[in-house]
C-alpha cells in the first residue's frame, strides 16, 4: 500500500507460478477482489512457469 501511495500506479500485476495464479482465480478470488476494491486499483495476474510456488513479483503499472 505504501507503494500505491508513493508511485500511484494504474494497476498492480501479480506474476506467479501457474498453480498460484489458478488458486488466486479460484479459491482466493473473493479476497483478491476485496483487495482491489480496498486499494482502488485493478489487480491483474500473469503466470510465469519458471517461478516456484513460493515466488512471486508484484509489478506496478
N, C-alpha and C positions, 0 to 999 in steps of 0.2 A: 504494500500500500504506500510505503514511502516513495517508491519509485514512481508510482502513478501520479503522486502529487508533484514530484520533482521534475519529471520529464513530460508529463501529460500525454501519454501515448494514445493513439486512436483505438488500439486494441492490444490484447495480450495473446500470444500464441504459445501453447504448451507443446513442446517437442518431446516425445517419449516413445517407448517401445510399443509395438502394435498391441500387446496384451494390456498395457496400462491405458492406452487410448480407448480400447474396447471397454475396459472397466469404467472409464470416465463417461463414455457414451451410454452405458447400460445402467449398472447399479448406482453409480455416483452422479448420474445426470441431474437429479434434483438439487444436489449440493453445488454442482458446477453452475447451474442456472441461478441459484441463490447468490453465489459469489459474484457472478456477473452483474446481477441487479445491485448488489451492495456496492461494488466499485464503480458502477455506472459505465462500464466498458464491455464490449463483446470479448469473449474468450474463444479462440479457435484452437483446434487440435491438429497436430501433424505427427504422423508416425515416422520413426527412424529405426529401421531394422537392426542397425549396429548397436543400439543402446540396450543395456540390460534393464531389468525391471526396477532397479534402484536408481537409475539415472534418468534425469530429465533436464530440460532447459526451458526457461521462460523468456520469450523474446518480446520486447516492446516494439510495437509497430506504429 
